[in-house]
């Protein structure tokens, strides 16, 4: 994978920076504009910390009217805009541009309405994922998608990336749990898609917006559906002598018609790192660990626990332990939820990948990753949403060692190519951003990419919203019908790295 590349800075925009800053301060008065170098340094990177770029100016609006005026202003003056939520994107989706206004939505942090009768919550995009559950749990409800970063990631960012989490196997991704959004188009127009109803008439524009990575509009309000907590939830910790056996157990559980509330897998390096970090009680003498959660009526859960234990035994598990209290169940998940920061304790740096494969290909892909690990001379710790085939390999490297970051990127690119080769896709929930942008032709033909760009052009014909993300070789045309991909690369400059 070549380093992420971004559009060349517009000299005219840079020359007019002071004027733009003053105009932004007029639209968002008070402390809503950050233009000094030290203040903007906080925003120079997102969760893909290998890359950084100072923005033109940072603007933190508080009202929909302000967002509309900012976008209309930038549209009329041909100024680029990069939307940003909590900055937890792991694909560089919120990476700033030198000549772009960084539109930070973190001040949109209020829950506007809780409607238990319609099982819906209306929230501003800066509300955290976990914040929605905390607002309704007193009545026995929760919001199902639960990314590991749920304590920090925003619901608006979840919409942008179509985030999932450990319970998405049974309860779906963000796309399956949002009912409506309010969004502002690049020209400043405010529109609404969907509502509290379960389905909407006409084209599925809500589905189009979910996972659009800030390329089509800026979300200013989200309506999500909430669920009643199940009567019973129990989890199993199951250890295996090999990752292949654990992978086969995953396939057999699903093949038996059992749909767990969550099913996660960790390999030996991830197990040891998580156990050292949170003391969850994980077995340390296994090569792979499955966490399988069953939920529903108690009799059903108890029955399914026994069935899963039998399937695990048939696949050679060496240890199996079922939770007997909700506290114990949560302790099982604590290690998995903390896996990413835990791995940070065993390596100076790590590169978190995100690809999705058919479940039956898990043993093959695990074997392939081991071979790639030997090829590149880098360790990898594996954490999977095993139930839906969403892989999160963590490539361990040291950025202080010359060439190791580039080596880690090449390793990661080969992992994603392997995912596509076995019938999978480049991303499950982290998005394309800049990280996977140059790998899009591995999965899509030129005609496929042309069609996707036509959608982008319908919403943002001048490509002012989050340019340089997702599409590898974008050519801007005056006419929508003539949008196409150049066969040669546009000369974009490299982003400075840490």
C-alpha positions in Angstrom: 0.0 0.0 0.0 1.4 3.3 -1.0 1.2 6.1 1.6 -2.1 8.0 1.7 -2.2 10.9 -0.7 -4.3 14.0 -0.6 -5.4 16.7 -3.0 -2.9 19.4 -3.7 -3.5 22.5 -1.6 -5.2 25.5 -3.3 -2.8 28.5 -3.1 -5.7 31.0 -3.4 -7.5 29.5 -0.4 -4.3 29.6 1.7 -3.7 33.2 0.6 -7.1 34.2 1.9 -6.8 32.3 5.2 -7.1 35.4 7.4 -10.2 36.5 5.6 -11.7 33.0 5.9 -10.9 32.8 9.6 -12.5 36.2 10.2 -15.6 35.1 8.3 -15.9 31.9 10.3 -15.6 33.8 13.5 -18.5 35.9 12.4 -20.6 32.8 11.7 -19.6 31.0 14.9 -18.8 33.7 17.5 -17.1 33.3 20.9 -14.7 30.3 21.1 -16.1 28.5 18.1 -13.1 29.1 15.9 -9.6 27.7 16.5 -6.9 29.2 14.2 -3.6 29.3 16.2 -1.1 26.5 15.6 -1.1 25.2 19.1 -4.9 25.0 19.3 -5.2 23.3 15.9 -2.4 20.7 16.7 -5.0 18.8 18.7 -6.9 18.1 15.5 -4.0 17.3 13.1 -4.7 13.5 13.2 -7.5 11.1 13.9 -7.2 7.4 15.1 -4.9 6.6 12.2 -2.1 8.3 14.0 0.7 7.5 11.5 -0.5 10.5 9.5 -1.0 14.1 10.4 -1.9 17.4 8.6 -2.7 20.8 10.0 -6.1 22.2 8.9 -6.7 25.6 7.5 -8.9 26.5 10.4 -11.0 24.5 13.0 -14.6 25.5 13.4 -16.9 24.1 16.2 -20.5 25.1 15.4 -23.3 24.7 17.9 -26.4 25.0 15.8 -27.8 23.6 12.5 -28.1 27.2 11.2 -24.3 27.7 11.8 -23.5 24.4 10.0 -25.7 25.5 7.1 -24.0 28.9 6.8 -20.5 27.5 7.0 -21.2 25.0 4.2 -23.0 27.5 2.1 -20.1 30.0 2.6 -17.5 27.3 1.6 -19.6 26.2 -1.4 -19.8 29.7 -2.8 -16.1 30.2 -2.4 -15.0 26.7 -3.5 -13.4 26.0 -0.1 -13.0 22.4 1.0 -14.5 21.1 4.2 -13.6 18.0 6.3 -16.3 16.9 8.8 -15.1 15.5 12.1 -16.8 13.9 15.0 -14.8 12.5 18.0 -11.8 11.8 15.8 -11.7 8.1 16.6 -11.7 7.1 12.9 -9.1 4.4 12.3 -8.9 4.8 8.5 -7.9 8.5 8.3 -11.5 9.5 7.5 -11.3 12.7 9.5 -7.7 13.6 8.5 -7.6 17.4 7.9 -6.4 19.2 4.8 -4.1 22.1 4.7 -6.6 24.2 2.7 -9.9 22.9 4.2 -12.1 24.0 7.0 -12.2 21.3 9.7 -15.9 21.2 10.7 -15.9 19.6 14.2 -19.3 18.5 15.4 -18.4 17.7 19.1 -20.6 20.5 20.5 -23.7 18.8 19.1 -23.7 16.7 22.2 -27.3 16.6 23.5 -30.0 14.0 23.4 -33.0 15.8 22.1 -35.8 13.3 22.7 -36.4 9.9 24.3 -39.5 8.2 23.0 -40.1 4.9 24.7 -43.5 4.4 23.1 -41.8 4.4 19.6 -38.6 2.8 21.0 -36.6 5.7 19.5 -34.0 8.3 20.7 -33.3 11.5 18.8 -29.7 12.6 19.4 -27.2 15.2 18.1 -24.3 13.6 16.3 -21.7 14.4 19.0 -23.5 12.2 21.6 -21.3 9.2 22.3 -22.5 5.7 21.4 -22.5 4.6 25.1 -24.3 7.8 26.1 -27.4 6.7 24.3 -27.6 3.4 26.2 -26.9 5.3 29.5 -29.8 7.6 28.8 -32.3 4.8 28.5 -31.0 1.9 30.6 -33.1 3.0 33.6 -36.1 1.8 31.7 -34.5 -1.5 30.7 -33.5 -0.3 27.1 -30.2 -0.1 25.3 -28.7 0.8 21.9 -27.4 -2.4 20.3 -24.4 -1.4 18.1 -21.4 -1.2 20.5 -18.0 -0.5 19.0 -15.1 -1.1 21.4 -14.6 2.7 21.3 -18.2 3.3 22.4 -17.2 5.3 25.4 -15.7 7.9 23.1 -16.9 7.5 19.5 -19.9 9.6 18.5 -23.2 8.5 17.0 -22.6 10.8 14.0 -19.3 9.1 13.3 -21.0 5.7 13.7 -23.4 6.8 10.9 -20.4 7.9 8.7 -18.6 4.6 9.1 -21.6 2.2 9.6 -20.0 1.0 12.8 -20.8 -2.3 14.4 -19.4 -3.9 17.5 -19.5 -7.2 19.4 -23.3 -7.5 19.3 -23.8 -6.7 15.6 -24.0 -10.4 14.6 -27.5 -10.7 16.0 -28.6 -7.1 16.2 -27.1 -5.5 13.2 -24.8 -2.6 12.3 -25.6 1.1 12.6 -27.5 0.8 9.2 -29.9 -1.7 10.9 -30.5 0.5 14.0 -31.0 4.1 12.7 -34.4 5.3 11.7 -33.7 8.8 10.4 -31.2 11.7 10.1 -31.1 15.4 9.6 -28.2 16.5 7.3 -26.8 19.6 5.7 -25.7 19.4 2.1 -22.6 21.2 0.8 -24.7 24.0 -0.6 -26.2 24.7 2.9 -29.5 23.0 2.3 -31.0 21.1 5.3 -32.8 17.9 4.6 -34.4 15.1 6.6 -34.3 11.4 5.7 -36.5 8.8 7.5 -38.0 9.4 10.9 -39.3 7.4 13.8 -41.1 5.0 11.5 -39.4 1.7 10.6 -39.3 2.3 6.9 -39.5 5.3 4.5 -40.9 5.8 1.1 -38.9 6.3 -2.1 -35.2 5.6 -2.6 -33.2 4.4 0.4 -31.2 7.6 0.8 -30.8 6.8 4.5 -29.0 3.6 3.6 -26.9 5.6 1.1 -25.8 8.1 3.8 -24.9 5.4 6.3 -21.3 4.6 5.6 -20.7 7.5 3.3 -17.7 8.7 5.3 -18.6 12.4 5.3 -18.5 12.6 1.5 -22.1 13.4 0.9 -23.3 15.7 3.7 -22.9 16.6 7.3 -25.2 14.9 9.8 -26.7 17.2 12.4 -29.3 14.8 14.0 -29.7 11.1 14.3 -32.8 9.0 15.3 -31.9 5.6 16.5 -34.0 2.6 17.6 -33.6 1.2 21.0 -34.2 -2.3 22.2 -35.5 -3.9 25.4 -32.7 -5.7 27.2 -33.0 -9.5 27.0 -34.4 -11.4 30.0 -31.1 -13.3 30.3 -27.6 -13.1 28.9 -24.8 -15.5 29.6 -21.4 -15.8 28.1 -18.9 -18.6 27.5 -15.1 -18.4 27.5 -13.9 -21.2 25.3 -10.2 -21.9 24.8 -8.6 -23.9 21.9 -5.2 -25.3 21.1 -5.2 -23.7 17.6 -6.9 -20.7 15.9 -8.1 -23.0 13.1 -10.1 -25.1 15.6 -11.6 -21.9 17.1 -12.5 -20.7 13.6 -14.1 -24.0 12.7 -16.1 -23.8 16.0 -17.4 -20.4 14.9 -18.6 -21.8 11.6 -20.2 -24.9 13.3 -22.1 -22.7 15.8 -23.7 -20.6 13.0 -24.2 -23.7 10.9 -26.2 -25.3 13.7 -28.7 -22.4 13.4 -27.5 -20.7 16.6 -27.2 -16.9 16.4 -25.3 -15.6 19.5 -25.8 -12.1 20.8 -22.0 -11.8 20.3 -19.2 -14.0 19.3 -15.6 -12.8 19.5 -12.2 -14.4 19.0 -8.7 -13.5 20.2 -5.4 -15.2 19.6 -2.6 -15.8 22.1 -0.8 -12.4 21.9 -4.2 -10.6 22.3 -5.3 -12.9 25.1 -2.1 -12.3 27.1 -2.2 -8.5 26.5 -5.8 -8.2 27.6 -5.4 -10.4 30.6 -2.4 -8.5 31.8 -4.3 -5.3 31.3 -7.7 -6.0 33.0 -7.4 -9.4 34.8 -10.5 -10.8 33.2 -9.7 -14.4 34.1 -8.7 -15.5 30.6 -6.9 -18.9 30.2 -3.3 -18.3 29.3 -2.4 -21.8 28.0 -4.5 -21.6 24.8 -3.8 -20.4 21.3 -7.3 -19.0 20.7 -10.2 -17.8 22.8 -13.8 -17.5 21.9 -16.3 -15.4 23.8 -19.8 -16.5 22.9 -22.8 -14.7 24.4 -26.3 -16.1 24.3 -29.3 -14.1 25.2 -33.1 -14.4 25.4 -35.5 -16.3 27.7 -33.5 -18.1 30.5 -34.6 -21.6 29.4 -33.5 -20.9 25.8 -30.2 -19.5 26.9 -29.4 -22.5 29.2 -30.2 -24.9 26.4 -28.1 -23.0 23.9 -25.2 -22.8 26.4 -25.2 -26.6 26.5 -25.3 -26.9 22.7 -22.4 -24.5 22.2 -20.4 -26.4 24.8 -21.0 -29.6 22.8 -20.0 -28.0 19.5 -16.8 -26.6 21.2 -15.9 -30.0 22.6 -16.3 -31.6 19.2 -13.8 -29.0 17.9 -11.2 -29.9 20.5 -11.6 -27.1 23.1 -9.4 -27.5 26.1 -11.3 -25.1 28.5 -14.8 -23.9 28.7 -16.4 -21.6 31.4 -19.9 -20.1 31.5 -20.8 -17.0 33.3 -23.1 -17.4 36.3 -23.8 -13.7 36.9 -24.1 -10.5 34.9 -20.9 -9.2 36.6 -19.0 -12.3 35.5 -20.4 -11.9 31.9 -19.3 -8.3 31.8 -15.8 -9.2 33.1 -15.5 -11.6 30.1 -16.2 -8.7 27.8 -14.0 -6.3 29.6 -10.8 -7.9 28.2 -12.1 -7.9 24.7 -13.3 -4.3 24.9 -9.9 -3.3 26.2 -7.9 -5.3 23.6 -6.7 -2.4 21.5 -5.3 -0.3 24.4 -3.9 -3.5 26.0 -1.9 -4.3 22.9 -0.4 -0.9 23.1 1.4 -2.1 26.3 3.3 -4.8 24.4 4.4 -2.8 21.4 5.5 0.8 20.8 3.1 1.1 17.9 0.4 -0.9 16.3 -1.5 -0.7 13.0 -5.2 -1.7 13.4 -6.6 -3.3 10.3 -10.3 -3.9 9.4 -11.5 -6.4 6.8 -14.4 -8.8 6.5 -14.4 -12.4 5.2 -16.9 -15.3 4.8 -16.9 -17.2 8.2 -15.9 -20.4 6.6 -12.6 -18.8 5.3 -11.4 -17.9 8.8 -8.9 -20.8 9.2 -7.5 -20.1 5.7 -7.1 -16.4 6.4 -5.5 -17.0 9.8 -2.9 -19.4 8.2 -2.3 -16.7 5.5 -1.7 -14.0 8.1 0.8 -16.2 9.9 2.7 -16.6 6.6 2.6 -12.9 6.0 3.9 -12.3 9.6 6.9 -14.4 8.8 7.4 -12.7 5.4 7.4 -9.1 6.9 9.1 -10.0 10.2 6.3 -8.3 12.2 4.1 -9.8 14.9 0.4 -9.6 14.7 -2.3 -9.9 17.4 -5.7 -10.9 16.2 -9.0 -9.7 17.5 -12.1 -10.7 15.5 -15.8 -10.1 15.4 -15.8 -13.8 14.6 -19.5 -14.2 14.2 -19.8 -11.9 11.1 -16.2 -12.4 9.9 -15.0 -8.9 10.7 -11.3 -9.1 11.4 -9.1 -6.6 13.3 -5.5 -7.7 13.0 -3.2 -5.5 15.0 0.2 -5.3 13.4 2.9 -4.6 15.9 5.8 -2.3 14.9 8.1 0.4 16.1 7.8 3.7 14.3 11.3 4.7 15.6 12.8 1.9 13.5 13.4 3.1 9.9 11.1 1.3 7.5 8.9 -0.5 10.0 5.8 1.7 9.4 6.1 1.2 5.7 6.6 -2.6 6.3 3.5 -2.6 8.5 1.5 -0.8 5.8 2.6 -3.4 3.2 1.7 -6.2 5.6 -1.8 -4.7 6.2 -2.4 -4.2 2.5 -1.6 -7.9 1.9 -4.0 -8.9 4.6 -6.8 -6.9 2.9 -6.0 -8.3 -0.5 -6.3 -11.8 1.1 -9.7 -10.8 2.5 -10.9 -9.9 -1.0 -9.4 -13.0 -2.6 -11.4 -15.3 -0.4 -14.6 -13.5 -1.2 -14.6 -10.8 1.5 -14.4 -7.0 1.5 -11.9 -4.3 2.3 -13.7 -3.0 5.4 -16.3 -4.0 8.0 -16.8 -0.9 10.1 -13.7 1.4 10.0 -14.4 2.7 6.5 -12.1 3.3 3.6 -10.8 6.8 4.4 -7.2 7.3 3.2 -6.0 4.0 4.6 -7.7 1.7 2.1 -8.4 4.2 -0.7 -5.6 3.0 -3.0 -6.8 -0.6 -2.5 -10.3 0.1 -3.9 -9.4 -1.2 -7.4 -8.6 -4.6 -5.7 -12.3 -4.9 -5.1 -14.0 -2.7 -7.6 -13.7 -2.3 -11.4 -13.3 1.0 -13.1 -17.0 0.9 -14.0 -17.9 0.2 -10.3 -15.9 3.2 -9.2 -17.4 5.4 -11.9 -20.9 4.7 -10.6 -19.9 5.5 -7.0 -18.3 8.8 -8.0 -21.5 9.7 -9.9 -23.4 9.4 -6.5 -20.7 11.6 -4.9 -21.2 14.1 -7.7 -24.9 14.2 -7.3 -24.5 15.4 -3.7 -21.3 17.4 -4.0 -20.4 18.2 -7.7 -17.4 20.2 -6.9 -15.9 17.6 -4.5 -15.5 20.0 -1.6 -16.6 17.5 1.1 -13.8 15.4 2.5 -11.9 15.2 -0.8 -9.1 12.7 -1.2 -10.9 10.0 0.9 -12.3 6.7 -0.4 -11.7 7.2 -4.2 -8.1 6.5 -5.4 -7.9 8.5 -8.7 -10.7 11.1 -8.7 -11.2 13.3 -11.8 -13.6 16.3 -11.5 -15.8 16.9 -14.5 -18.2 19.6 -15.2 -20.9 17.3 -16.2 -22.2 14.6 -13.9 -22.6 12.0 -16.6 -19.0 12.3 -17.6 -17.5 11.5 -14.2 -14.8 8.9 -14.6 -11.6 7.6 -13.1 -8.2 8.5 -14.5 -6.1 5.5 -15.3 -3.1 7.5 -14.2 -2.7 8.9 -10.7 -3.3 12.6 -9.9 -0.1 14.1 -8.5 -1.2 14.4 -4.9 1.5 15.2 -2.3 2.2 12.9 0.6 0.8 13.6 4.0 3.5 14.3 6.6 3.9 11.3 9.0 4.9 11.0 12.6 
